[in-house]
Each structure stands twice: as structure tokens, then as C-alpha cells.
Amino acid sequence: MARPRVLSLALVVAAAGAVAAQTRPAFDLLVGGGTVVDGSGGPGVRADVGVRDGRIAAVGRLTGATAHAVIDASGLVVAPGFIDVHTHADDIADTPRAENFVRMGVTTVVAGNCGTSALDIGEELSRIKQVGVSVNFATLVGHNTVREAVLGRADRPPDAVELSKMKGLVWKAMADGAVGFSTGLQYVPGAYADIVEIISLARVAADVGGLYATHLRNEGTRIGEAVDEAIRVGAAAGCPVEISHLKIDSPSRWGQAGKVLAQIDAARTSGVDVEADEYAYTAGSSGLGIRFPDWALEGGRDQVRARLDDPATWARIQAEMKQTLAERGFDDLSFAVVASYSPDPSLDGLSMKQVAARIEGSPSLDAQLEAARAMMREGGASMVYHLMSDDDVARFMRHPEVAIASDASVLTSGEGMPHPRGYGNNARVLGLFVRERHVLTLEDAVRKMTSLPARHFKFADRGLVKPGYAADLTIFDPARVADTATYTAPHAYPVGIPFVIVNGVVVVSHGEHTGARPGQVLGISGEWTRHDR
């Protein structure tokens, strides 16, 4: 494809005498001369796209059509706006431009993942709608949030009354606009729940058309059991299942991606609608607490500190952490890098081995665990974990039912050392995995970012470049698109995505945010309003 020539976004008028001045042009916006990769997985086609009233009004050769504004997309791909169904953009109302998302082509985000969400979904969605944001927003209701509201951080099953209260909170969240129910089964207090509890709550969401999204209970040494649990929840609750950020996070289990995908295929054959999502990196990101035994994190911060400070209990914790590291194939915690530690930002970007050398005077494993204990006493830290194999990442990505999602938050430039996926995930797929490595075709990569997640999450009018659909469009240069964010310099926007359009409004023009906030709050199958349910 020829190197693109992008013209300025400008007002255009019809040729003299062709249309009277008072006549409304055919389109509000005309995207002309691009290759439309429509999100279906089919081959790209040279076509124009006409937008009117926030919707795609026409796709084809629109020669002579008039429009208020025109984008010359010659040499560029015109795709549906990317839909990121696994984000932690729950605080988007505080950073409404969502620049790290929209500048990598994302026009719709789903928050409330890994079991954590707002408790009052209606209030959250109302605030977002009132503030106005640059991307479309939908949310799940989180199991950890619901469980903690009823049980605190107690390591026990709910009684009948408590379970009823939890079901009521899920029901209210769905009535207020949530699109499904999520769990984070590696996190406290979700880790304390059994499958009966999870099925009971997932069924509430399923009864009104919601899906079940899960951060699996184990993503390494027992990943097969964890995938089976997710499938059983979907089958029993009668709902689609989204396996979040599919990965194998233990070197001792690398190479088992095929077995995991076979489980998903078998479940789909049996009638359970299981899909997954994945980010395009070999490092994950989570809290420091995920490295500690679940039982050690029960209760509030004072209780956790008391366990860490008790010599006998700390010895037990250390022993279990060492055993887990050995089972997963790690010699120490050098794979763990501090992303953000508010008590001492000078540690941001250092591995736990480097942290231990600095604050404990030794890089040994024992010193690393002591450093981790000291940081947990102060509330923990956000971490980046280098724990996956490139072969597994590529194997998962090739599967037709694995979508692309970032697992990122709304980021503020210059704050901490976050995972680079929050700036570059979609661009990395298009540049590295499509253009350079040929892991995916361009058309399939776009499908995995658009129509595949739209179908699974029931966003009925998004994910395709098709007349009548919402005019969410991402326009990129397939020869140039690339991520530029790295682990050591993460605050960098991608290149090669000059235009992004949300609901017919240009939000990124020539690679810069316009300041527009045309995003809508989405519910199941359409735009959300306070009175939808």
C-alpha cells in the first residue's frame, strides 16, 4: 500500500452552482479514498465512508458527495473504532480525555474487570455521562466489590442472608446499566469464594443478558483447572464467558497454550459461548499483594501488618512464597518491577532484586522478600511482572476467539512507570504482530479488536463499518503504525494513527487529541440512559 497523503481536516463546499448554499450537504463528514477493513474479517475494499448524525450513512464510491468536513484517507486503512473490553478505566470521569486509549485507536472501553468496579453503577454512569468523555464507556459489576460490601475481607462463605444481599447488589448493578459480572479470583476477597457462590451471582447477571468475565483463579500451575471452573460457571449460569487476559504466567508451564485453547474449543462445541482476550506483551501488571498467600491478606490493613510483623507468621509466609516461586519456575522476584510505589517513587522502575539491594543491602531472595514485606506494610505497590513466553502469546493470539484488550487504566503522562500496554497495545498488534511477524492478517487483527468483542458484549451497533452503525472509526497507516512505549519509557503514544472518530466526531486529528468528548455510556445492545432499566 502506498505511503499515505493525509490532508487537513477542513470545511468543503460543493462546486459552484452544484448545490444551493442553504442546502444541507449529504454528509456531516466524508472519509474518502481509504481502504475500508470493515471488521468482519473480510478483505479490505477501496471505499468512501459517509457519516451523518453520528452514524455511518453510506459506504462505497461516493464520488461527488458533499460534506461539511472531509478526511482524505488515501493510503490509509479505515477500520471500526477499536473496542477494548478489558480495561480498568473506572476513574475515567476524572481523566475524561482518556488520551492513552483514544490515541491508540480505542473508541469503546469496558471497565469493572477483575472483580473490581463501582458499587453504585447507576451513579458512576450518570457522572460519566454528565462530565462527558472522549470514548464510549461500559462497565461490569465486580464480585470483589460486591463481596467486600457484604462480607468485608473475610475468608469464609456467605450465609444465606449474605448471599441474598450480594445477589441484590448484582441485580441492582445490572438494572442500573452494567453489562455483566466479573471476578478476580486471584485477588482478595474474591479468592475466598467457591464456585457455588460465583454461579449464584453470575446467574443474576445472565438473567438480564449479561456475561461473565473472569480473571482466572490460577494462570499458571493450575490453569487447566481454572479454565474448567470458568466454563462450569458459564454452563451453570447460562451466560457467555470472557476469560480475561489469557496467559500462562509460570515458566514451568510455558508451552501449554494449545491445551488451554483445546479446552475453550471443547466448551464451545458443547454449547458454552466462551471467548478470551489478550494483550500483546510478555509481561503482566498487577499489585504486589498477588505474590503473597491469600490467607495472609485477610481482613484490613492492620491485620495484614500484624501477620507480617509476627515472626512465626512471617516465616510461614516466606516459606509459602518461596514454594510458589519454585513451582512456577522462578528463582527469585527479579521478574517483578515496581510500576508505582507512592511512599517512595524513587523505586519506580526498579526490579525487586534492585529494590532489595537498595533498601536491604543485598540482592538475595531473602532480601527481596524482606523488601516486599516492607512495601506491603505501607500498602503495597503496582507492579509489572515479566512472566510469559512469546510463543504462548502468539499461539493465543492466533486463535479466532481471542480478542485484543489492553488491561490498562486511564493513564496520566509522566506518572509512575506503568505497563506500556496502556499506550501501545493495539498499535503493537498492528505493527509487530501483523506487519513484521505475520502472526495475524490485518483483517483478522481488526476483527479481533472490533466485531469479535462487540458481538460477545452485545454492542449491537458497533464493531463494523456498516451503514446504520455508530460512526466509530479508526484510521491508520498500515505501513507505519507502531507502538513506541517501552517498559523503561512507557509514557509514549503510538505512531501511524492520524485520525480517530467517536460517534461521528473527530477526537484525534493528525495524531493529536482535539479535546472533543463525544463518548456515550453503553448498556447491553445500545446507548445507556438512567431510565433504560
C-alpha positions in Angstrom: 0.0 0.0 0.0 1.4 3.4 -1.0 2.6 5.8 1.7 -0.4 7.9 2.7 -1.1 11.5 2.0 -3.2 13.0 4.7 -4.9 16.3 4.1 -6.0 18.8 6.7 -9.5 18.3 8.1 -11.3 21.3 6.6 -14.7 22.6 5.6 -15.5 21.8 2.0 -18.2 23.2 -0.3 -19.7 21.9 -3.5 -18.6 23.1 -6.9 -20.0 26.4 -7.9 -23.7 26.1 -8.8 -23.9 22.5 -7.9 -25.8 22.9 -4.6 -27.5 25.9 -3.2 -25.9 27.4 -0.2 -28.8 26.7 2.0 -29.0 23.0 1.1 -27.6 20.7 3.7 -24.7 18.6 2.4 -25.2 14.9 2.0 -22.9 14.1 5.0 -21.5 15.7 8.1 -18.2 14.0 7.5 -16.8 12.2 4.5 -13.8 9.9 4.8 -12.6 9.4 1.3 -10.2 7.3 -0.6 -9.2 4.8 2.1 -9.2 1.1 2.2 -12.1 0.0 4.4 -11.3 -3.0 6.5 -14.8 -3.3 7.9 -14.2 -5.5 11.0 -15.9 -8.6 9.6 -12.6 -10.3 8.8 -13.2 -9.9 5.1 -10.7 -8.3 2.7 -10.2 -4.6 2.6 -12.0 -2.7 -0.1 -11.3 0.8 -1.5 -14.3 2.8 -0.5 -15.5 6.1 1.0 -17.5 6.4 4.2 -20.2 9.0 4.7 -21.2 10.0 8.2 -24.4 11.7 9.2 -25.8 12.4 12.7 -23.2 10.3 14.4 -23.9 7.2 12.3 -22.4 5.6 9.2 -24.8 6.7 6.4 -23.1 5.1 3.4 -20.1 3.0 2.4 -18.9 2.8 -1.2 -17.8 5.0 -4.0 -19.3 8.3 -3.0 -18.0 10.4 -5.9 -19.4 13.9 -5.9 -20.9 13.7 -2.5 -20.9 16.8 -0.4 -20.0 17.1 3.2 -19.3 19.6 5.9 -15.9 18.1 6.5 -13.6 15.8 4.6 -10.8 13.5 5.6 -8.6 12.3 2.7 -7.7 8.7 3.8 -5.7 7.9 0.7 -3.2 5.2 1.6 -4.8 4.6 4.9 -7.0 1.9 6.4 -10.4 2.9 7.6 -11.5 0.5 10.4 -14.2 0.4 13.0 -13.1 2.0 16.2 -11.3 -0.5 18.4 -13.3 -1.9 21.4 -11.2 -2.7 24.5 -13.3 -5.0 26.7 -10.7 -5.5 29.4 -9.7 -2.1 31.0 -9.5 -0.6 34.4 -10.8 2.8 33.2 -13.2 3.0 36.2 -11.9 6.5 37.0 -12.5 7.9 33.5 -14.6 10.7 34.8 -11.5 12.1 36.5 -9.5 11.9 33.2 -12.2 12.3 30.6 -10.0 12.7 27.6 -8.8 9.1 28.0 -5.9 10.1 25.7 -3.8 6.9 26.1 -6.8 4.9 24.8 -8.1 7.1 22.0 -4.7 7.8 20.6 -4.2 4.1 20.0 -7.5 3.8 18.2 -9.7 2.7 21.0 -13.2 4.2 20.9 -15.0 2.0 23.4 -13.8 0.7 26.8 -15.3 -1.7 29.2 -14.3 -1.2 32.9 -15.3 -3.1 36.1 -12.9 -6.0 35.3 -11.1 -8.4 37.6 -13.9 -8.2 40.2 -13.5 -4.5 40.9 -16.0 -1.9 40.0 -18.0 0.9 41.4 -20.6 -0.4 43.8 -23.3 2.1 42.7 -23.2 1.6 38.9 -26.0 4.0 38.2 -24.3 6.8 40.0 -21.0 6.1 38.2 -22.6 6.0 34.8 -24.6 9.2 35.5 -21.4 11.0 36.5 -19.6 9.9 33.4 -22.4 11.0 31.2 -22.6 14.3 32.9 -18.9 15.0 32.7 -18.6 13.8 29.1 -15.7 11.6 28.0 -13.8 11.1 24.7 -14.6 7.3 24.3 -17.6 5.2 24.8 -17.8 3.5 28.2 -19.5 0.4 29.6 -18.9 -1.4 32.8 -19.2 -4.8 34.5 -20.1 -5.2 38.2 -17.3 -6.6 40.2 -17.5 -9.6 42.5 -14.8 -8.4 44.8 -16.6 -5.1 45.3 -19.9 -6.8 46.0 -18.4 -9.4 48.3 -16.5 -6.8 50.3 -19.6 -4.7 50.7 -21.3 -7.6 52.4 -18.6 -9.7 54.0 -15.6 -7.4 54.2 -12.4 -9.2 53.6 -13.5 -12.3 55.5 -12.2 -15.7 54.3 -15.4 -17.7 54.6 -18.5 -18.5 52.5 -21.6 -16.2 52.8 -24.6 -17.4 54.7 -28.0 -17.4 53.0 -28.8 -13.9 54.1 -25.4 -12.6 53.0 -25.7 -14.3 49.6 -29.1 -12.8 49.1 -27.7 -9.3 49.8 -24.9 -10.0 47.3 -27.3 -11.1 44.7 -29.4 -8.0 45.3 -26.3 -5.8 44.7 -25.6 -7.6 41.4 -29.2 -7.3 40.4 -29.2 -3.5 41.1 -26.0 -3.0 39.2 -27.4 -4.8 36.2 -30.6 -2.8 36.4 -28.6 0.4 36.6 -26.7 -0.4 33.4 -23.9 -3.0 33.9 -23.2 -5.3 31.0 -22.1 -8.3 33.1 -20.5 -9.7 36.2 -16.7 -10.0 36.7 -14.5 -11.9 39.1 -10.9 -11.5 40.1 -10.2 -14.9 41.7 -6.5 -14.3 42.3 -7.4 -11.3 44.4 -8.7 -10.9 48.0 -11.6 -11.2 48.8 -12.7 -12.9 45.5 -10.1 -15.7 46.1 -12.1 -16.8 49.1 -15.3 -17.6 47.1 -16.2 -21.1 45.9 -17.8 -21.9 42.6 -21.3 -22.1 44.1 -21.2 -18.5 45.2 -19.9 -17.4 41.8 -22.5 -19.3 39.8 -25.3 -17.8 42.0 -24.1 -14.3 41.3 -23.3 -14.9 37.6 -26.8 -16.2 37.1 -28.3 -12.9 38.3 -26.4 -11.1 35.5 -27.2 -13.8 33.0 -30.9 -13.5 33.6 -30.9 -10.0 32.1 -28.5 -10.8 29.2 -25.1 -10.1 30.9 -22.0 -12.1 30.5 -19.4 -13.5 33.0 -15.8 -12.1 32.7 -13.2 -13.7 34.8 -9.6 -13.2 35.9 -8.9 -16.9 36.4 -8.1 -18.4 39.8 -4.8 -19.5 38.5 -3.0 -18.6 35.3 0.0 -20.9 35.5 0.5 -24.1 37.5 -3.2 -24.9 37.7 -4.5 -23.1 34.6 -6.4 -26.1 33.3 -8.5 -26.3 36.5 -9.1 -22.6 36.4 -10.3 -22.6 32.8 -12.6 -25.5 33.6 -14.0 -23.6 36.6 -14.8 -20.6 34.3 -16.5 -22.9 31.8 -18.6 -24.6 34.5 -19.8 -21.2 35.7 -20.9 -20.2 32.2 -22.7 -23.6 31.7 -24.4 -23.5 35.0 -25.4 -19.8 34.9 -26.4 -19.9 31.3 -24.2 -17.0 30.1 -21.3 -16.2 27.8 -17.9 -16.4 29.3 -15.0 -14.0 28.7 -11.6 -15.3 30.0 -9.7 -12.1 30.8 -6.1 -11.5 29.7 -5.5 -15.1 28.7 -1.9 -16.1 29.6 0.4 -18.7 31.1 2.3 -16.9 33.8 4.6 -19.7 35.0 7.8 -20.6 33.1 7.4 -24.2 34.4 4.1 -24.4 32.4 5.2 -22.5 29.2 4.2 -24.3 26.0 0.7 -25.3 27.2 -1.3 -22.7 25.3 -2.5 -25.4 22.9 -4.0 -27.4 25.8 -5.8 -24.3 27.1 -7.2 -23.4 23.7 -8.4 -27.0 23.3 -10.4 -26.6 26.5 -12.1 -23.5 25.1 -12.8 -25.2 21.8 -14.4 -28.2 23.5 -16.6 -25.9 25.6 -17.7 -24.0 22.6 -18.5 -27.3 20.8 -20.6 -28.3 23.8 -22.6 -25.1 23.6 -20.9 -22.8 26.1 -20.1 -19.4 24.5 -16.5 -19.0 25.7 -14.1 -16.3 24.4 -11.0 -14.7 25.7 -8.9 -11.6 25.4 -5.2 -11.0 25.4 -2.7 -8.1 25.4 0.4 -8.2 23.1 3.2 -8.4 25.7 5.1 -11.0 27.7 4.7 -9.0 30.9 1.6 -8.6 33.1 0.8 -6.0 35.6 -0.9 -6.3 39.0 -0.4 -5.4 42.6 2.5 -6.6 44.8 -0.1 -8.4 47.0 -0.7 -11.1 44.4 2.7 -12.6 45.3 1.6 -13.2 48.9 -0.6 -16.1 50.1 -4.3 -15.3 50.1 -4.8 -16.1 53.8 -2.1 -13.6 54.7 -4.2 -10.8 53.2 -7.5 -11.5 55.0 -9.0 -8.5 56.8 -7.9 -4.9 56.9 -4.5 -3.3 56.7 -3.9 -3.6 60.4 -4.5 -7.3 60.3 -2.2 -7.8 57.4 0.5 -5.8 59.1 0.2 -7.8 62.3 0.8 -11.0 60.3 3.8 -9.5 58.5 5.2 -8.4 61.9 4.7 -11.7 63.7 8.0 -13.7 63.3 6.3 -17.1 63.2 3.7 -16.0 60.7 6.2 -14.2 58.6 8.3 -17.3 58.4 5.3 -19.2 57.2 4.5 -16.6 54.6 8.1 -16.6 53.4 8.1 -20.4 53.1 4.9 -20.4 51.0 6.2 -17.6 48.7 9.4 -19.5 48.1 7.5 -22.7 47.4 5.2 -20.9 44.9 8.1 -19.3 43.1 9.8 -22.6 42.7 6.6 -24.3 41.5 6.2 -21.6 38.9 9.8 -21.8 37.7 11.2 -18.7 39.2 14.5 -18.4 41.1 13.6 -15.1 42.8 11.5 -11.9 42.3 13.8 -10.3 39.7 10.9 -10.7 37.2 8.9 -8.2 39.3 9.4 -4.5 38.5 7.9 -1.6 40.5 5.4 0.4 38.4 4.2 2.8 41.1 5.1 2.9 44.9 3.7 6.1 46.3 5.6 6.0 49.6 8.9 6.1 47.7 8.6 6.9 44.0 12.3 6.6 43.6 11.7 2.8 43.5 9.5 3.1 40.4 11.1 1.2 37.5 13.4 -1.0 39.7 13.1 -4.7 39.9 12.6 -6.3 43.3 16.2 -7.5 43.1 17.3 -3.9 42.7 14.9 -2.7 45.4 16.3 -5.3 47.8 19.9 -4.2 47.0 18.9 -0.6 47.7 16.8 -0.9 50.9 18.1 -4.2 52.3 21.7 -4.1 51.2 21.5 -7.4 49.4 20.0 -8.8 46.2 19.3 -12.2 47.6 15.9 -13.8 47.6 15.5 -13.4 51.3 16.3 -9.7 51.0 13.8 -9.4 48.1 11.1 -11.0 50.3 12.0 -8.6 53.1 11.7 -5.7 50.8 8.3 -6.9 49.6 7.2 -7.2 53.2 8.3 -3.7 53.9 6.4 -2.4 50.9 3.2 -4.4 51.8 3.3 -2.9 55.3 2.9 0.5 53.5 0.0 -0.6 51.4 1.8 -2.4 48.6 2.7 -1.3 45.1 1.6 -1.5 41.5 3.9 -3.9 39.6 4.9 -5.1 36.2 5.7 -8.8 36.0 7.8 -10.4 33.3 6.5 -13.9 33.3 5.1 -15.1 29.9 6.7 -16.6 26.8 6.4 -15.0 23.4 5.4 -18.3 21.8 2.4 -18.7 24.1 1.4 -15.0 23.5 1.5 -15.6 19.7 -0.3 -19.0 20.0 -3.2 -17.5 21.9 -3.4 -14.5 19.6 -3.9 -16.7 16.5 -7.0 -18.4 18.0 -10.1 -17.0 16.3 -12.0 -16.5 19.6 -9.3 -14.5 21.3 -9.8 -10.7 21.2 -7.3 -7.9 21.8 -7.6 -6.0 25.0 -5.1 -3.9 27.0 -5.9 -4.5 30.7 -4.9 -0.8 31.1 -6.1 2.1 33.2 -6.6 5.7 32.1 -3.1 7.0 32.4 -1.6 10.4 33.0 1.6 11.2 31.2 4.6 11.1 33.4 3.0 9.4 36.4 4.9 6.3 37.6 6.2 3.5 35.3 3.1 1.8 34.1 2.9 -1.1 31.7 3.4 0.1 28.1 0.3 -1.7 27.0 -1.7 1.3 28.2 -0.3 3.4 25.4 0.6 0.9 22.7 -1.4 -2.4 22.8 -3.5 -2.0 19.6 -0.7 -0.4 17.7 1.7 -3.1 18.7 -0.6 -5.8 17.3 -0.9 -3.9 14.0 2.8 -3.1 13.7 4.7 -6.0 15.3 2.3 -9.0 15.1 0.7 -8.1 11.7 3.2 -6.2 9.6 6.5 -7.5 11.0 5.9 -11.0 12.3 2.8 -12.0 10.3 1.1 -13.7 13.3 -2.2 -12.3 12.1 -3.5 -10.9 8.9 -4.5 -7.2 9.0 -8.2 -8.1 8.5 -8.2 -10.6 11.3 -6.4 -8.3 13.7 -9.0 -5.6 13.1 -11.8 -8.2 13.6 -10.3 -9.2 17.0 -10.4 -5.5 18.0 -13.9 -4.7 16.7 -16.7 -7.1 15.8 -15.5 -10.0 17.9 -15.7 -8.2 21.2 -18.7 -6.2 20.1 -20.7 -9.4 19.5 -19.7 -11.0 22.7 -20.5 -8.0 24.8 -23.7 -7.3 22.8 -22.8 -3.8 21.5 -25.2 -4.3 18.7 -24.4 -1.2 16.6 -20.6 -1.1 16.9 -17.7 -3.1 15.6 -18.3 -2.9 11.9 -18.0 -0.2 9.2 -21.6 -0.6 8.0 -24.5 1.7 7.2 -26.6 2.3 10.3 -23.8 1.6 12.8 -22.3 4.2 15.1 -19.6 6.2 13.4 -16.7 5.0 15.5 -13.8 4.9 13.1 -10.0 4.4 13.5 -7.9 5.5 10.5 -4.3 4.2 10.4 -1.3 3.8 8.2 -0.6 0.1 7.9 2.9 0.7 6.8 3.8 2.9 9.7 1.5 2.1 12.7 3.6 1.1 15.7 3.9 1.3 19.5 6.6 3.5 20.9 6.1 2.9 24.6 8.6 0.7 26.3 9.0 -0.8 29.8 11.7 1.8 30.6 9.9 4.7 28.9 6.2 3.8 28.9 4.7 7.3 28.5 4.8 7.4 24.7 1.9 7.5 22.3 1.9 5.3 19.2 2.6 6.5 15.7 0.6 5.9 12.5 -2.9 6.6 13.8 -3.7 10.0 12.5 -7.5 10.1 12.9 -10.0 8.6 15.4 -13.7 9.3 15.2 -16.2 8.7 18.0 -19.9 8.9 17.3 -19.1 10.9 14.2 -16.9 13.4 16.0 -13.2 13.7 15.2 -11.4 13.1 18.5 -7.9 12.6 17.1 -6.8 14.7 14.1 -3.3 14.4 12.7 -2.3 12.3 15.7 -3.4 15.0 18.3 -6.3 15.0 20.6 -8.9 17.6 19.6 -10.4 17.9 23.1 -13.7 16.5 22.0 -15.8 14.4 24.4 -18.5 12.7 22.3 -18.3 9.3 24.0 -21.6 7.6 25.0 -22.3 5.4 28.0 -23.3 2.0 26.7 -25.5 -0.7 28.1 -26.4 -4.1 26.6 -27.3 -3.6 23.0 -27.2 0.2 22.9 -26.8 3.6 24.5 -27.5 3.7 28.2 -29.8 6.2 29.9 -30.7 6.4 33.5 -34.2 5.0 32.8 -33.2 2.2 30.4 -33.9 -0.5 33.1 
